[in-house]
Amino acid sequence: MEPIELATGDGLVLRAWQPDDAEDVFRACQDPLIQRWTMVPVPYLREHAEDYTGLITRAAWAARTAAPLGVFDARTGELLASAGLVTLDLPNRNAELGTWVAPWARGRRVAERAGRAVAHWAFEVLGLRRLIWRAEVGNHSSRLSAERIGFTFDGVIRAGLPARSGGFVDSWHGVLLPGEVSDTPPAWVAPGAPGALRAQAFGRPPERLPAGPCTLRALRVSDLDDLVTTFRDPGTVEWTSIPLAYRPAQGLDFIRSAFPAMWLRGAGAGFAFADGDDRFSGTVDLRISPTDPATAEVGYSAAPWARGKGYTTEAVRAACAYGFERLALGRIVWRAHVGNEASRRVAEKVGFVVEGVQRDSCVQRGQRLDGWVATLLPGDTLLPGGLR
């Protein structure tokens, strides 16, 4: 198969790598994000770039097993990205599209623009019947680019990609079929739309957020003793589904896995709230509905020593503001077992409107209980950051 050259019409040129590109590839692949999310060698040496732009590229095109392409600025010739078919199975008409973007070219939607050009070429010239796009769970910018091209993602593939350190990591797996290439991004992932805002938020570590006298921050191992004490407290046990006789091992797993996994997958945002001395005072989280991405459910718990000080109200208020502003939520739902007056007072102070009782809507350790339900909309109350 002969190497090709593509022009996008919006200032990009895609062509097969040449030996003269090695220095720029070497420079780009020093980037921590490229090393984090791809399988380029680490440390990345000049000989790696020389092999890739020389022998490896020539062999791939000749064997018709891949179509590696560099992406360049049509006016200046500057290297911007890599975008090509990282695997190609012509007999079965399948391929995988892969990209990386040089750090100096980010923020210009280069992966999306270049990937779209490769997709058109793959379907219209090569006659492929399917393209896939794989990314490690947590690589939100890559997934956003793929969704803007038209790839459809269905859940998480467990152990779907090899890990640099050995073993495998969970992955997102997108599929694109002929006729599905989007020349303009779908509405949900267009610039400024909810999908784009969430990719930006979840694509970086959780921030520290002001919450009145408290701070929202990530849970950490040093919170373990306080978290276990809170989750063993009779007031917490009575009104939640936290396991009885909560053990330190469960707490450690919760700290290391529960909120971080939710964040990586873009399924929601969970925080500890801490007092003025940065001591753990409780948790608050927003869990995005898998069936209604504009809706999330809020949950919270307060440490015994933090109750009655207004900490929980301010933490919930700050979390909801974050959900509306940064996650583009249109509706936040609160639920509690009927009788949980303390939780209801917090919700009403934040601005939630109680809508009534849902029969058998809560499950606690295998038993179904009636639950209160309330909702908060962006216009219901004044929240930090200017929301009303």
C-alpha positions in Angstrom: 0.0 0.0 0.0 1.4 3.3 -1.0 1.6 6.1 1.6 -1.0 8.8 1.2 -1.4 12.6 1.9 -4.6 14.2 3.1 -5.6 17.8 3.4 -8.5 18.7 5.7 -9.5 22.0 4.1 -9.2 23.7 7.5 -5.4 24.0 7.7 -4.1 20.4 8.3 -2.0 18.1 6.2 -1.8 14.4 7.1 1.1 12.5 5.5 3.3 9.4 6.1 6.1 10.0 8.6 9.5 10.9 7.1 13.0 10.4 8.8 13.2 14.2 9.0 10.3 14.2 11.4 12.2 12.3 14.1 13.4 15.3 16.1 9.9 16.7 16.4 8.4 13.4 17.3 11.1 13.0 20.0 10.3 16.4 21.4 6.5 15.8 21.4 6.8 12.4 23.1 8.6 13.8 26.1 5.1 15.1 27.1 3.8 13.5 30.3 0.3 13.2 28.9 1.4 11.3 25.8 3.5 9.0 28.0 0.5 8.6 30.4 -2.1 7.7 27.9 -0.3 5.9 25.1 2.2 3.0 24.9 5.2 5.0 23.6 8.4 3.9 25.3 9.3 5.6 28.5 11.9 7.1 28.7 11.3 8.1 25.0 14.7 8.3 23.3 15.8 9.7 19.9 16.3 6.3 18.6 12.7 5.5 19.3 11.6 8.4 17.2 14.1 7.5 14.4 12.9 3.9 14.3 9.2 5.0 14.2 9.5 7.6 11.5 11.8 5.4 9.5 11.8 1.6 9.5 8.5 1.1 11.4 6.5 3.4 9.2 7.9 2.0 6.0 7.3 -1.6 7.1 3.7 -0.8 8.2 2.7 0.7 4.9 4.4 -2.0 2.9 2.8 -4.8 4.8 -0.6 -3.0 4.8 -0.9 -3.6 8.6 -1.2 0.0 9.7 -1.3 3.5 8.2 0.7 5.8 10.5 0.4 9.5 9.6 1.8 12.7 11.0 -0.4 15.8 11.2 1.1 19.1 10.2 0.1 22.7 9.9 -0.5 23.3 6.2 0.9 26.8 6.3 4.0 26.4 8.5 4.7 22.7 8.3 4.8 22.4 12.1 4.1 19.0 13.6 0.8 19.0 15.5 -0.2 15.4 16.1 -0.2 11.8 15.1 -3.4 10.4 13.6 -3.7 7.2 11.6 -4.7 3.6 11.5 -2.7 2.0 14.3 -3.9 -1.4 13.2 -5.3 -2.3 9.8 -7.0 -5.6 8.7 -7.8 -5.1 5.0 -9.1 -8.7 4.4 -11.7 -8.2 7.1 -12.1 -4.4 6.5 -11.4 -3.4 10.1 -9.0 -0.9 11.6 -8.3 1.0 14.8 -7.9 4.8 14.6 -5.4 6.3 17.1 -4.1 9.8 17.8 -1.9 11.8 20.1 -1.5 15.6 20.0 1.7 17.5 20.6 1.5 19.7 23.8 2.0 22.9 21.8 -1.0 22.1 19.6 -3.6 21.4 22.2 -6.9 23.4 22.4 -7.3 23.5 18.6 -9.3 20.2 18.2 -6.5 18.7 16.1 -7.3 15.1 17.1 -10.9 15.5 16.1 -10.2 17.3 12.8 -7.4 14.9 11.8 -9.3 11.8 13.0 -12.3 12.8 11.0 -10.2 13.0 7.8 -8.7 9.6 8.4 -12.2 8.1 9.0 -13.4 9.5 5.7 -10.4 8.1 3.9 -10.8 4.7 5.6 -14.4 4.3 4.6 -14.5 6.0 1.2 -11.1 4.9 -0.2 -10.1 1.8 1.6 -13.7 0.5 1.8 -13.5 -0.4 5.5 -16.7 -1.6 7.3 -15.7 -0.7 10.8 -13.4 1.6 12.7 -12.7 1.3 16.5 -11.2 3.8 18.9 -9.8 2.6 22.2 -8.8 4.7 25.2 -8.0 3.9 28.8 -10.8 4.8 31.2 -10.0 8.3 32.4 -8.7 9.6 29.0 -11.6 12.0 28.6 -10.0 14.2 26.0 -9.5 11.3 23.7 -13.0 10.0 24.2 -14.4 13.5 23.5 -12.5 13.7 20.2 -13.9 10.3 19.2 -17.4 11.2 20.1 -17.2 14.4 18.1 -16.2 12.3 15.1 -19.2 10.1 15.6 -17.9 7.1 17.5 -20.4 5.4 19.8 -19.2 4.1 23.2 -21.1 1.4 25.0 -19.8 1.0 28.6 -16.5 -0.1 29.9 -14.4 -3.0 28.7 -12.8 -4.6 31.7 -9.1 -5.3 31.2 -9.5 -4.0 27.7 -6.0 -2.5 27.2 -2.5 -3.6 28.1 -0.9 -1.6 30.9 2.6 -0.2 30.7 3.5 -1.8 34.0 2.1 -5.2 33.0 -1.3 -6.6 33.1 -4.3 -4.8 31.7 -6.5 -1.7 32.4 -10.1 -1.0 31.8 -10.9 0.8 28.5 -13.5 2.6 26.6 -14.2 1.1 23.2 -15.9 3.2 20.5 -17.2 2.0 17.1 -17.8 3.9 13.9 -19.5 2.5 10.9 -19.8 3.8 7.3 -22.2 6.7 7.1 -21.7 7.7 10.7 -18.9 10.2 10.4 -20.0 13.5 11.9 -18.6 16.5 10.0 -19.9 18.7 12.9 -19.8 17.5 16.5 -23.1 16.0 17.9 -24.9 18.5 20.1 -24.0 16.8 23.4 -20.3 17.1 22.8 -20.1 20.3 20.8 -17.8 23.0 22.3 -19.4 24.4 25.4 -22.0 21.6 25.6 -22.4 19.3 28.6 -20.3 16.5 27.2 -17.4 18.8 26.5 -17.6 20.5 29.9 -17.6 17.2 31.7 -14.6 15.9 29.7 -12.8 19.1 30.8 -13.8 18.6 34.4 -13.1 14.9 34.7 -10.0 15.1 32.6 -8.1 16.7 35.5 -7.7 15.8 39.2 -10.5 16.9 41.6 -10.1 20.5 42.7 -10.2 21.9 46.2 -13.4 23.9 46.3 -14.5 26.5 48.9 -17.6 25.5 50.9 -18.3 28.2 53.5 -16.2 27.4 56.6 -15.2 24.1 54.9 -13.3 22.9 51.9 -14.3 20.1 49.4 -11.3 18.0 48.5 -10.4 14.5 47.5 -10.5 11.7 50.1 -7.0 10.6 51.3 -5.6 7.8 53.3 -5.0 10.0 56.3 -8.8 10.4 56.6 -9.2 6.6 57.3 -9.7 6.7 61.1 -12.2 9.6 60.9 -14.0 8.0 58.0 -14.4 4.6 59.8 -15.6 6.4 62.9 -18.2 8.2 60.9 -19.4 5.1 59.1 -19.7 3.2 62.4 -21.6 6.0 64.1 -25.2 5.0 65.0 -26.6 8.1 63.3 -24.9 7.2 60.1 -25.8 3.5 60.2 -29.5 4.2 60.9 -30.1 6.2 57.8 -27.7 4.8 55.2 -26.8 1.5 53.5 -23.2 1.5 54.8 -22.3 -2.0 55.9 -22.7 -2.8 59.5 -19.5 -3.1 61.7 -17.6 -1.1 59.1 -14.0 -2.2 58.9 -10.8 -0.2 58.2 -10.1 -2.4 55.2 -13.5 -1.3 53.7 -12.7 2.3 54.4 -9.3 2.0 52.7 -10.9 0.5 49.7 -13.5 3.2 49.7 -10.9 5.9 49.8 -8.7 4.4 47.1 -11.5 3.2 44.8 -15.0 4.5 45.2 -14.8 8.2 44.4 -11.6 7.9 42.2 -13.3 5.2 40.0 -16.4 7.3 39.6 -14.3 10.3 38.6 -12.2 8.4 36.1 -15.3 7.1 34.4 -17.1 10.4 34.4 -19.9 8.9 36.4 -20.0 11.5 39.1 -18.0 13.6 41.5 -17.3 12.7 45.2 -15.5 14.7 47.8 -14.6 14.8 51.4 -15.5 18.0 53.2 -12.9 19.3 55.7 -13.0 21.9 58.4 -10.7 24.9 58.8 -7.9 22.6 60.1 -8.4 20.3 57.0 -9.8 17.5 59.2 -12.2 15.1 57.6 -15.8 16.2 58.4 -17.9 14.1 56.0 -18.5 13.2 52.4 -20.7 14.5 49.6 -21.1 13.1 46.1 -23.1 13.6 42.9 -23.8 10.4 40.9 -24.9 11.0 37.4 -27.8 9.0 36.2 -26.8 6.4 33.6 -30.2 6.8 31.8 -30.6 10.6 32.1 -27.2 12.3 31.8 -28.7 15.7 32.8 -29.7 14.4 36.3 -27.5 13.4 39.3 -28.4 12.2 42.7 -26.7 13.8 45.7 -25.6 11.9 48.8 -23.9 13.0 52.0 -22.8 12.0 55.4 -21.4 14.0 58.3 -18.9 13.1 61.0 -20.4 13.1 64.5 -18.1 16.0 65.6 -19.2 18.1 62.5 -22.9 18.0 63.0 -24.8 21.1 64.0 -22.2 23.5 62.7 -23.6 24.1 59.2 -20.7 22.2 57.6 -22.9 19.7 55.7 -25.3 22.3 54.3 -22.4 24.4 52.9 -20.7 21.3 51.5 -23.9 20.2 49.8 -24.4 23.7 48.5 -20.9 23.8 47.0 -21.2 20.4 45.5 -24.5 21.3 43.8 -23.0 24.5 42.5 -20.1 22.5 41.0 -22.6 20.1 39.4 -24.5 22.9 37.7 -21.5 25.0 36.7 -18.9 22.4 35.8 -20.9 19.3 35.0 -23.7 21.0 33.2 -26.4 19.3 35.3 -30.0 20.3 34.8 -31.4 18.6 37.8 -30.1 17.2 41.1 -32.2 14.7 43.1 -32.1 14.1 46.9 -33.6 11.0 48.5 -33.7 9.9 52.1 -35.6 7.4 54.2 -38.8 8.9 55.5 -37.9 10.1 59.0 -34.4 11.3 58.3 -35.1 14.8 59.5 -31.5 15.9 59.7 -30.8 15.1 56.0 -34.1 16.7 55.0 -33.2 20.0 56.9 -29.9 20.1 55.0 -31.6 19.6 51.6 -34.2 22.2 52.3 -31.6 24.8 53.4 -29.7 24.3 50.2 -32.9 24.9 48.2 -34.2 21.4 47.3 -38.0 21.3 46.8 -39.6 18.2 48.4 -41.9 16.5 46.0 -43.3 13.8 48.2 -43.0 10.2 49.3 -42.0 7.4 47.0 -43.2 4.1 48.4 -40.5 1.4 48.7 -38.0 3.6 46.8 -35.0 3.1 49.2 -33.2 -0.2 49.8 -31.3 -0.6 53.1 -29.5 -3.9 53.7 -32.1 -5.9 51.7 -35.2 -4.1 53.1 -37.3 -1.7 51.0 -38.3 1.5 52.7 -40.4 4.5 51.8 -38.3 7.5 50.8 -38.6 11.3 50.5 -37.6 12.7 47.2 -36.7 16.3 46.4 -35.1 18.1 43.5 -33.0 21.1 42.9 -32.9 23.0 39.6 -30.4 25.7 38.6 -33.0 28.4 39.2 -34.2 27.3 42.6 -31.8 29.0 45.0 -28.7 31.2 45.1 -25.6 29.1 45.0 -21.9 30.0 45.0 -20.5 31.1 41.7 -23.6 33.2 40.8 -26.1 30.4 40.1 -29.7 31.0 41.0 
